[in-house]
């Protein structure tokens, strides 16, 4: 009977897909309200346009890259696993289709990343060219789903049979394998996240249909066949935030079985000790854990289990306090380690993984909305400016996998159509959402969180605002009301950052502002042309590597500073690789300048020495083994560098 249904489905497939693909909707909100409403709400990316020159350049490169990817190549292995013709279309290489390290391909993960990224880039740019591309992807996925006959889609070799073996209780798990298949639940999660993002951003009903049917299949065909101990065994393998995806499905359908399944998909090895405020992270694979906590927080907002919220908050604080480098990234070789090992691990070739920071930013967004605490903005600013923004090839827009902390190291960027690491996937997403945390709102208050050039349209208030700044190179932020409908009272709150010695605010030339919870606030009936000027004073500061005493880093305001170190043996091609993730020709450690006085004295004696538009500071040989210059690390490319400097004092 099942086979005959599939044959019938294949005959009618094109007609069914066509009917689904043209259906769009403007959702009337979410089907189920959150149990706990946010303290702050982030704006839709469609309301924000990033105009910061450095960020905009990377966003535009990413924009072009997302449009250039071949949807048929992304669909190729989904079609193969569904028993459909690949029509002679080969899949993309490496992690997408090759046997990597004897663990098979992570086939299909880029489709999910691409869907999410396309949805966000569509919002961030308004480029309607994304719609037909996404519709084509959805039609292809639905064709595969109909050919399967039960609601499943997947691209890894034999992956449905793997899940059926799991359902029968015949499975072994490790990280990263389930029955010798590389992270099948992780790939499913990425696909589900992409479908949800597309549904919200583009209002395509077909995305909701595919998501709901896939979640229903996994819930009924797999989860319902397992007892709780078996589910926990399955969760040993990296699974992203699969709990979040089931909450997402509940939120847009209102069908409680999806929330019930989400509540079973919470890894007890992580949330239980975190809820008890126990740090057990040492030795764990970092990026396996981070998305779980975004999922715990998402479950909390719908089922009200305060233990999940406590776990997410404790985990975030623990990572920020005990596992984070000066650039905001965490881990080496993808694993957490004790705080006392930072100094020895600093000299390793690998460093923070890009995926970790992108996922920590997602967790930070969720916690900031639920708590509104200023510490989340401080962290987000640091990791955005000093890890994420620093990771992109300024010519091709491709992302770094590992960022080495080692003096004398350099960055290796992926290539456009050959790498397809996980960090290629998260690397697609980050530029599409550069504007995510710049602003937030709550009732009649607008919060200006990050000082980045941008524009905002606050539809509910009929207000448009423009922010212009080159901070930290310059000290002023100009905030202008472009339009304002109506005359109701509104508060605009400007963040008072930790890194500024002073934060003065004037409205139309008159000093104003009352301090409240880390913001300087102005409450008034705003008018078109009102101008607020925020006068900042970024300070130089130093940070000693966590748990150590011999390596120091320097910042100016929120920006991490680094030094270029010449290595004439390297050509530009050495900085790009389709397969290699770590540099192979680092300079010796002593090729980097070393500090010969206290780091505080270095800060006191630094001299501003800008060239054209480049922010620079001069360190003289009275403080170091030789003269050198510091500049924003996020602008150092195609060069060896140092961001931690060894002390010879």
N, C-alpha and C positions, 0 to 999 in steps of 0.2 A: 504493500500500500504506500509506504514511504517513497519507494522508487518511482512509482507511477505519479505521485504528487510532484516529485522533482522534475519528471519529464514534462508534465503539464505546465509546471512553473516556468521551465526553460522555454517552452513554446510561446508562452504569453508574456515573457519577461519584459520585452521592450515596451509593450503596451502599458504594463503596470508601472514600470519605472517612469515612463513619460508622464503618466497621470499624476504620479507623486511629485515629480520634480518641479512642476509649475505651481504647486501649492505653497503660498507664503502666508504668513500672518504677522500681525503686530500683537504680541502677547499682551493680554490684560493682566500684567503682573505675574507673579509666581503663583502656582496652584496651591501651595501651602506656605503660610507665613512662618517665619522663624519664631521659635519660642522666645528667644532673646533678641530684641532689636538692637542694632548697632548704636554705639555711642557716637561714632563718626561714620559718615558714609563717603565713600570715594565716588568721584564722578565717573560716568561712562567715558571711555577713551574717545568716543565720538564728540565729546564736549571740549576736548583739549587738543591744541596743536602745539607741538614742541617747536620752538624757533631758535633754541640754543644751537650755535653753529656746529660745534663738535658732535653733539647728539644728532642733529638733523642730518648731517652728512652720513653717519653710520645708519640711521634709519632709512635714508633714501637708498643706500646700497642694499640693505636687507629687503626693502620694498621690491627692488628690481630682481633680487635673487628669488624671492618667493614667487614672483610672477613667471620666472624662467623655468621653474621645475616642471617636469613632464608628468601630468596627472596619470597618464596611461602607464608610465614606468612605476609610479607609486602603487598603482592598482595591480600590477602584473602578478605578483605572488598571491595576492588575495584571490585573483581569478583562478590561478592554478589550484589552490587548496579547495576552491569551491567546485572544481571539476569543469571549469569553463576554459575556453580557448584564451591563450594569452595574445592571440593575434600577431604573433611574431615580435612582440614587444618584450625586450629584456628588462629586468629590474635594475635598479641602481646597485652599485657594487659595495664591497666590504661589509660593514655590519648589516646592511640591508639584505644581502643575498649569499654571502660567503660563509664557509665554516670557519668561524673565528675561534682560535685557541682550542679547537676540537669540541666546541660547545654548540655548533650550528650557528645560523644567522639569527640576529634579532629582527627578523623580517617583519615589516609592518609598523615599527615604532615611529618611523619618520612620517608616515601618513597622519598619525595623530598629532604629532608636533606641527606638521604643516597646516592641518585644519585649524588648530588653535591660533597659530601665528597669522594665517590668512584672515581669520576672523578679527583679530586684534588690529592688524595692519589696515584692514578695511575700515574699522572704526577710527583709527588714528589718522587716516589720510582721506577717507571718503572715496577712494578709488573703486569704482563699480566694476572694473575689470576682474576683480576677485570673485564676483558673484557667479558668472558662468563657469569659472574654473572649479569653484567649490561645488556647484550643482553637478558638474560632470563627475567629480569625485563621489558625491553622494549617490548619484545614479549607479555608478559602478559598484559601490559597496552594497547598495540595495539589490542589485542584480546578483551579487554573490550570496547575499542573505536569502534571497528567494530560491536560488539554486540549491542552497543547503537544505532548505525546507523546514528548518527548526528554529531559525533566528540567529544562528551562529555566524560570525565572520572571523577569519584569522588568516595570517600569511605565513606562519612558520611551518616547516615541513611536518605533516601529520599532527598538527597541534590539536585538532578536535579530538582525535583518538587519545591524546595525552590527557585532555580534560575528562574524557569518558573513563579512562583508567583511574584518574583521581576519584571520580564519582563512585567507582566500584571499590574504592579503598586500596587499590593496588598502586601505591606510589611512594617514592622516596623524595625527599627535598633536601636541598642544601642552599647556600647562596653562592652561585646564581642559578641552580638547576632544579627543575621538576621533571623527574624521569628522563634525565639527559637532554631536556629541552631548556633553552636559555630564557628564563624569566617570562613565561607565557602570560601570567596574570599582569605583569608590568606592561606588556604590549597591549593587552586588552584595556588596561586603565588609560594609556595614552590615547587610544582610539576613542574611548568614551569621553574623555576630557575634551578632545577635539570636536566631537559631535555636539556636546553641550555648549561649547563656546560658539560654534557656528549657529546653533539654534538661537541663542540669545542675541548674537550680533546681527545676524542676517535674516532672522525670522523665517527660516526655512523649515516647514513642517516635516520634511523628509528626514532631516537630522534627528528630530525628536523620535520619529518612528523607528529609525535604525537603532538609536540608543536604547529605546524602551524594549525593543525585541531582543537586543543583545543582552541587556541586563536581566530580562525575564528568563532567557535561556540559561544564563550562568546561575541565576538564583535557583531555578526549579530543577535544572538538569544536573547541577553539581552541588551547590550549597545544601539544598534540601536532602541530599543523599548522605551528607556527612554529619557526624556528631561534632560537638564543639571542640573536642580534642583534635579531631582530624582537621578541622578548619584552622586551628592554631598551627598544626604541622604544615599545612599548605602555606601559611603566612611566613614561614621561615625564609622562603625564597623572596627576593626583592619583588615587590608588587606595587610600587608607586603609592598612590593614594586611592586605592580601589574602594575604600570605605567612602571617600569623598564622592566618587562617581555614582555610587548608589544613593547617596543623599541628594546629589544633583538630579537624579532620575525621579526621586520622590518629590523634589521641589517643583518639578514641571508637570508631574502627572497627578499628584495628590494620592497615589495608591500606596497604602501603608506597607505593603509587603516589601517595597524597596527600602524603606527605612528599617524594617525588621532585618533585612539582609545586611544592611550597612552596619547595624549594631553587632552583627556576628563577625564582621571583617576588621575588628580592631585588635591589633597584635598585643597580647597581654605581656609579652616580654619587654615591651617598651612602655606602654601607658601605665601599667601598674606601678613599677618602681618610680617613674616620673611623677605620678600623682602622689606618691609617698615622699617626694623630694629626695630621691636617691640617684646620684650620678653613676650610672653603670655603663657609660658610653665608651670607655677605653677599649680599643681593639675592634669596635664595631665598624662595619662599612658605613660611611657617613651618609651618602646619598640614598642608601636604602632606608635610613631612618627618617630623614627630614620630611619627606612628603607624608609619612604616616601621621605626623603631628598636625599638619594642615588638615588631614582627614579627621583626626580626633576633634579638632576645633570645629570643623564643619558639622560633625555629628552632634556635638554639644549644642550648637545653635538651634537644632531641630528637636532633640530629645531631652535637653535640659540636664544631662548628666554632668554635674559640676566636676567630677573627677577627670573627665576628658579635658575640660578647660584648664584645670590645675596642671595636668600633665603637659599640655601644650605650652603654658606659660613657663613652667619650670625648665622644660627642655630648651626653649628659646633662650632663657636667661643663662642656662648652663653652657650652651654653645657660645653665646656672646661673651661670657666671662672667662671661660676656661679652655675654649677650643678655637679661638679666632685670632688670625694674624692681623697685622696692622692694616692691611688692605681690605679687611672685612671678610675675606675668605677663610675657609677652615679645612683642616686635615692635611696629611701628606699621603701619597699613594692611595688616596680615597678612604683612609681610615682615621678615626679619632684616636688620640693618644693622650697619655697623662701630661699635665701641664709642665712637669719637670723636664720633658723631652723636647720642648720647643727649640731650645738653643742647638741641640745636636741635630735635630731634624732640619733645621734651617739650611744646613749645608748639603742637603740632598737635592737631587736633580728635579724630582717631582715636587709639586706644591699643591695649593688649593685647586680643586676641580671646579670648573665653571658651573656645572649643573648644580653643585651644592649651593652656590650663591644665588642662582636664579630661584631655586626652591626655598631657600631661606627668605628671600624677598617675598615669595608668595605667602609663607607663614607669617611674616611680619605684617603684610597687608591685612591679613585676617585678624591678627591680634590687635593691631592698631584700631581697626574698626570696632572691635568688641570692647577694648579698654580705653583707647584714646590717650595712652601714655606717651610722653615726649621721648622716652628712651627708644621707642620703636623708630621714630624719625631720625634720631641720631645714628642708629645702626644702619638704617636703610640708605641714608645719605652717604655714609662711608662706603658701603659695599657697592652702591651704584656708581659712585664717582671713581673709586680706586681699584675695584676688581672688574666689574662688568664692563664699564666704559673703556677700561684699559685693554680689554681682551680682543678688540676687533682690528683686523687688518684695515688700515685707513684707505687702501686702494681697492680692495676686493670685498671688504665687509665680512670676511669669514672669521670664525672664532677660535680662540685658544682652548685647548683641553685642560692642561695643567699650567698654572702660573708659578714658576719657581721663585722661591724666596732667596735662593743662593746668590751671593754676590758674584758677578761675572757670568750669570746665565743669560739666556735670551728666550724670546717667545717663538713657539712653533704654531703657525696658523694652519687650519685645515684648508683643503681645496674644495671648490664649489661642487663638483660632481663625482668625487671619488671617496670621500672619507665616511660620512654618515655615521659618525660616532653619536653617542647620546648627547654630547656637548654641541654637535652640529644641530641637533634638535632644539635644545634649550637655547642655543645661540641664535636660532631663528626668532625665538619668542621675545627675548629681552628688548631688542630695539623697537619692536612693535608696541611695547608698553612703557617706553621711557617716561611718558607723562603721568603714569598711574598715581603716584603719591604726591605730585606737586601741590594739589589742592584737595581739600575735603570740605564737607559741610554737615551741619546739624541744625535742623529747623531753620531759624532765620540768621544763622551764622556761617560765614565763609572763612575757612582756615587756609592760610598760605603757609605751606609746610616746608617747601624746598625753594631756594632762590635760584631758579632756572628760567631763562627767557622762554616765554610761552604765552599763549592766549587761552582764555577760558570763556565758554558760553554757558551761563547758568540759566537754563531754560525756565525753571520755575519762578525765577525772580526777574526774568526778562533782562538780565544783566550780562554784559560782555566786558571783560577786563583784559588788559595787556600788561605783561611784566617784562621789563627789559633790564638786563644786567650782564656784566662780564665778570662778576664776582667769581673767584677771589682776586683776579688781577686788578680790578677796580673795586671800590668800596661802596658804590651806590647801587640801589635797586629802585627803578622807577616803575610805579604801579599806577596805571591809568584806567579810569572808567570810560569805556568806549560807548556804552549805551546803558540805559537803566530805565525800565518801564515801571511806572507807578511811583508812589512817594512813601511807601511803607518803610519803617525803621529796619535797618539791617546792620549787623555787626560784622566787621572784617577783622580777623585776628592774624597778626603777623608773627611768625615764630621768632623767638629770641634765641639764636643758636649759641651753643656752649663755646664755640670757637671764636666768638667775637668779643673783644674787650668792651665794646659799647654797642648798643643798638638804639639809635635815635630815629624817631619817626616824625615827619612833618606832613600835614595835610594842606595843600595849596599854599605852602610856604610857612605855615604856622605850626609850631611844635605841639604835638598831641600824643595821646596814647596812654592807656592804663594797663598795667601788667596783670595778667591773669593766667595761671597755670602754664607759665612758660611762653605765653603769647603777649604781644602788645596789641591792645584792641581799640578799635574806633567804632562807635555806634552812632549812626546818623541816617538821615534820608539822603542817599547818594544821588548825585546828578552827573549827567554826561560831562566829561572833561575834568572831573575831580582827579587830582593827582596826589598820590602818596609817594614820598621819597623815604626810603629806609637807608640810613647811613650806618654802615657796618665798619668794624675795625678787626679784620682777620688777624689772628696772632700766630706767631711761630711757636711750635711746641715740639717736644721730643717724647718718644715712647720707647722704653726698653722692652725687648722681646719677653713675652710671658715666661715666668719661671726661670729667667736667666739674668745675666748681668753684663755680658760681653758684647752684645749687639744692640744697636740703637737705630731707630727710624725717626724721620723728621716730617712734620706736616706744616702747611701754611693754611690756616683756617681749616676747612674740611678736606683739603686736598693733600694726598700723600706725595712727597717729593722723592725723586730718584736722580741718580747720576748716570749719564751715558758713559760707556767704557768702550773705547775703540778696539775692534778686532778685525784688522784688515784681511784676514784669511776668509771671512764670511762674505758671500754674495747674497743678493736678495733671495735667490732660489733656496738658500739654506734656511730661510725663515718660514718656508711653506712646505708642507708635506701631506700627501694623501693618506699616509698610514702612521707615521711616527708622531708621538704625542709629547716627547720630551727632547730637549736639545742634547745633541751628542758631542758638541765641540765647545763646551764652556771654557771660559778662561780660568786660570788658577785663582784661588781665593785671594791671593796677595796682589792680583792685578787690580783689584778694587781699592780705592783710597781708604785709609784707616784713620780713625779718630785718635788724637794724641792728648786730648784734654777731656774734661767732663762734658757730657752731651749738653748740659745746661750752659756751659761756657760757649760751646759751638753756637747754640741758639742766640746767645747774647751778642756774639760777634759776627753773625751773618750779615751780609750786605746785599741789598736789592741791586740787581744788575740785569734788568730786562733788556732783551734785544727784540726790536720791532714789537710784535704782539706776544712774544714768548715771555712768560713769567719766569724769572731766574733769580737765584741767590748764590752769591760767591762765598766759598769757604776757603780761607787763606791757609798757607802752609804753617801758620802759627797754631792752627787747631788740628791739622791733619798731616798725614805723611806727604801730601802734595796739594797744591791748589786744585780745586775742582768746582763745578757748578751743580746746583740742584735745580730741578724743574719739575712740573707736574708729571708724575709717573704715567698718568693716563695718556700722555702725549709722546711717550718714548716708544718708538717702533723701529724695527730693522736695525737694532743695535743691542749689544750686550749692555747690562745695566746692574745697578745695585740700589736696593731700597733699605736694606739693613746694613749698617756699617759697624765693623768690628772696632772695639775700643782697645787702644794700646796703652792707655793711661796706667 
